[in-house]
């Protein structure tokens, strides 16, 4: 089963690592290319459920 990481702010699957050394000396920070959110939290859902999220919000 494939999962997708969503931004907690804009609910889009546009997260990328915020730093090149994330997880080594720094915490795993993610950056959203859509809303510029930077943080360690994200929403993880099944790939099949991503379409359903758009209908409920």
N, CA, C and O atoms as a DFTB+ gen file, in Angstrom:
228 C
 N C O
     1  1       0.845      -1.179       0.000
     2  2       0.000       0.000       0.000
     3  2       0.893       1.246       0.000
     4  3       1.790       1.370       0.835
     5  1       0.653       2.141      -0.912
     6  2       1.453       3.364      -1.039
     7  2       0.820       4.486      -0.234
     8  3      -0.399       4.657      -0.245
     9  1       1.653       5.250       0.466
    10  2       1.160       6.379       1.245
    11  2       1.693       7.684       0.668
    12  3       2.704       7.710      -0.034
    13  1       0.990       8.759       0.980
    14  2       1.342      10.095       0.501
    15  2       1.445      11.020       1.702
    16  3       0.606      10.972       2.602
    17  1       2.471      11.862       1.720
    18  2       2.632      12.859       2.781
    19  2       1.997      14.161       2.329
    20  3       2.316      14.686       1.262
    21  1       1.090      14.680       3.159
    22  2       0.402      15.932       2.850
    23  2       0.847      17.031       3.804
    24  3       1.173      16.769       4.962
    25  1       0.857      18.243       3.315
    26  2       1.155      19.408       4.141
    27  2       0.004      19.612       5.125
    28  3      -1.155      19.573       4.711
    29  1       0.281      19.828       6.416
    30  2      -0.810      20.034       7.379
    31  2      -1.504      21.385       7.224
    32  3      -2.607      21.571       7.738
    33  1      -0.883      22.316       6.532
    34  2      -1.449      23.647       6.379
    35  2      -2.385      23.747       5.168
    36  3      -3.511      24.228       5.291
    37  1      -1.919      23.293       4.001
    38  2      -2.714      23.452       2.779
    39  2      -3.258      22.129       2.239
    40  3      -3.999      22.131       1.257
    41  1      -2.907      21.002       2.858
    42  2      -3.388      19.656       2.480
    43  2      -2.994      19.259       1.058
    44  3      -3.727      18.522       0.400
    45  1      -1.845      19.739       0.576
    46  2      -1.338      19.381      -0.745
    47  2      -0.144      18.446      -0.594
    48  3       0.572      18.513       0.405
    49  1       0.076      17.585      -1.564
    50  2       1.190      16.635      -1.538
    51  2       2.419      17.243      -2.217
    52  3       2.948      16.682      -3.177
    53  1       2.860      18.374      -1.721
    54  2       3.987      19.077      -2.320
    55  2       5.088      19.311      -1.292
    56  3       5.619      20.416      -1.178
    57  1       5.428      18.253      -0.539
    58  2       6.463      18.352       0.483
    59  2       7.792      17.864      -0.057
    60  3       7.850      16.901      -0.822
    61  1       8.866      18.539       0.350
    62  2      10.221      18.131       0.008
    63  2      11.093      18.369       1.236
    64  3      10.718      19.155       2.106
    65  1      12.244      17.712       1.328
    66  2      13.141      17.969       2.459
    67  2      13.558      19.443       2.485
    68  3      13.874      20.027       1.448
    69  1      13.554      20.030       3.674
    70  2      13.886      21.451       3.800
    71  2      15.388      21.696       3.769
    72  3      15.833      22.779       3.387
    73  1      16.173      20.697       4.170
    74  2      17.628      20.839       4.202
    75  2      18.273      19.597       3.612
    76  3      17.668      18.525       3.584
    77  1      19.484      19.743       3.149
    78  2      20.212      18.598       2.606
    79  2      20.675      17.641       3.696
    80  3      20.912      16.465       3.419
    81  1      20.807      18.122       4.930
    82  2      21.310      17.276       6.013
    83  2      20.204      16.863       6.984
    84  3      20.499      16.483       8.117
    85  1      18.951      16.928       6.571
    86  2      17.850      16.547       7.449
    87  2      18.026      15.111       7.921
    88  3      18.300      14.215       7.123
    89  1      17.869      14.900       9.213
    90  2      17.973      13.577       9.780
    91  2      19.375      13.202      10.227
    92  3      19.553      12.195      10.912
    93  1      20.377      13.992       9.853
    94  2      21.730      13.678      10.257
    95  2      22.106      14.490      11.493
    96  3      22.210      13.932      12.586
    97  1      22.310      15.782      11.341
    98  2      22.567      16.657      12.474
    99  2      21.358      17.504      12.821
   100  3      21.264      18.054      13.918
   101  1      20.459      17.602      11.902
   102  2      19.264      18.422      12.083
   103  2      18.030      17.515      12.076
   104  3      18.087      16.401      11.557
   105  1      16.931      17.979      12.640
   106  2      15.703      17.173      12.576
   107  2      15.181      17.082      11.146
   108  3      15.530      17.902      10.296
   109  1      14.348      16.088      10.890
   110  2      13.743      15.930       9.568
   111  2      12.701      17.017       9.362
   112  3      11.565      16.881       9.816
   113  1      13.072      18.086       8.689
   114  2      12.143      19.168       8.389
   115  2      11.699      19.052       6.948
   116  3      12.493      18.743       6.059
   117  1      10.425      19.302       6.727
   118  2       9.859      19.271       5.389
   119  2       9.389      20.662       5.010
   120  3       8.952      21.432       5.865
   121  1       9.478      20.984       3.735
   122  2       9.033      22.281       3.225
   123  2       7.976      22.047       2.151
   124  3       8.156      21.212       1.265
   125  1       6.884      22.783       2.234
   126  2       5.830      22.708       1.234
   127  2       6.116      23.742       0.153
   128  3       6.304      24.923       0.446
   129  1       6.147      23.295      -1.087
   130  2       6.415      24.221      -2.189
   131  2       5.176      25.021      -2.569
   132  3       5.262      25.956      -3.365
   133  1       4.030      24.663      -2.008
   134  2       2.788      25.366      -2.308
   135  2       2.562      26.555      -1.367
   136  3       2.267      27.659      -1.826
   137  1       2.702      26.335      -0.046
   138  2       2.381      27.393       0.926
   139  2       3.574      27.819       1.781
   140  3       3.415      28.629       2.694
   141  1       4.766      27.286       1.502
   142  2       6.002      27.616       2.218
   143  2       6.009      27.176       3.676
   144  3       6.766      27.729       4.474
   145  1       5.189      26.201       4.045
   146  2       5.227      25.625       5.392
   147  2       6.560      24.915       5.582
   148  3       7.024      24.213       4.683
   149  1       7.178      25.091       6.744
   150  2       8.388      24.359       7.109
   151  2       8.162      23.781       8.495
   152  3       7.872      24.519       9.437
   153  1       8.291      22.483       8.625
   154  2       8.099      21.837       9.905
   155  2       8.306      20.340       9.810
   156  3       8.530      19.796       8.729
   157  1       8.227      19.683      10.954
   158  2       8.448      18.244      11.019
   159  2       7.149      17.456      10.915
   160  3       7.188      16.242      10.712
   161  1       6.015      18.104      11.048
   162  2       4.731      17.411      11.022
   163  2       4.174      17.337       9.613
   164  3       4.353      18.253       8.810
   165  1       3.502      16.242       9.326
   166  2       2.830      16.055       8.045
   167  2       1.677      15.085       8.243
   168  3       1.607      14.392       9.258
   169  1       0.788      15.037       7.286
   170  2      -0.344      14.117       7.308
   171  2      -0.017      13.002       6.323
   172  3       0.321      13.266       5.169
   173  1      -0.117      11.756       6.778
   174  2       0.176      10.622       5.912
   175  2      -1.110       9.846       5.656
   176  3      -1.738       9.355       6.595
   177  1      -1.501       9.733       4.403
   178  2      -2.721       9.028       4.022
   179  2      -2.404       8.044       2.905
   180  3      -1.370       8.153       2.245
   181  1      -3.298       7.085       2.699
   182  2      -3.166       6.168       1.574
   183  2      -3.340       6.945       0.275
   184  3      -4.089       7.921       0.221
   185  1      -2.655       6.512      -0.755
   186  2      -2.740       7.199      -2.043
   187  2      -4.166       7.192      -2.591
   188  3      -4.560       8.119      -3.299
   189  1      -4.941       6.154      -2.269
   190  2      -6.328       6.073      -2.739
   191  2      -7.227       7.109      -2.071
   192  3      -8.247       7.494      -2.642
   193  1      -6.869       7.566      -0.874
   194  2      -7.710       8.488      -0.116
   195  2      -7.474       9.960      -0.461
   196  3      -8.240      10.814      -0.014
   197  1      -6.457      10.277      -1.230
   198  2      -6.139      11.671      -1.551
   199  2      -7.286      12.319      -2.314
   200  3      -7.626      13.472      -2.047
   201  1      -7.881      11.607      -3.248
   202  2      -9.008      12.147      -4.013
   203  2     -10.215      12.396      -3.116
   204  3     -10.960      13.349      -3.344
   205  1     -10.423      11.563      -2.106
   206  2     -11.547      11.719      -1.194
   207  2     -11.384      12.930      -0.294
   208  3     -12.385      13.510       0.126
   209  1     -10.160      13.332       0.016
   210  2      -9.936      14.500       0.859
   211  2     -10.422      15.775       0.181
   212  3     -10.946      16.668       0.846
   213  1     -10.255      15.867      -1.117
   214  2     -10.693      17.055      -1.850
   215  2     -12.200      17.194      -1.817
   216  3     -12.710      18.315      -1.807
   217  1     -12.931      16.082      -1.800
   218  2     -14.384      16.130      -1.797
   219  2     -14.963      16.517      -0.437
   220  3     -16.040      17.109      -0.369
   221  1     -14.255      16.186       0.649
   222  2     -14.783      16.445       1.980
   223  2     -14.443      17.825       2.513
   224  3     -15.079      18.295       3.457
   225  1     -13.434      18.494       1.914
   226  2     -13.046      19.823       2.427
   227  2     -13.640      20.916       1.605
   228  3     -13.419      22.093       1.891
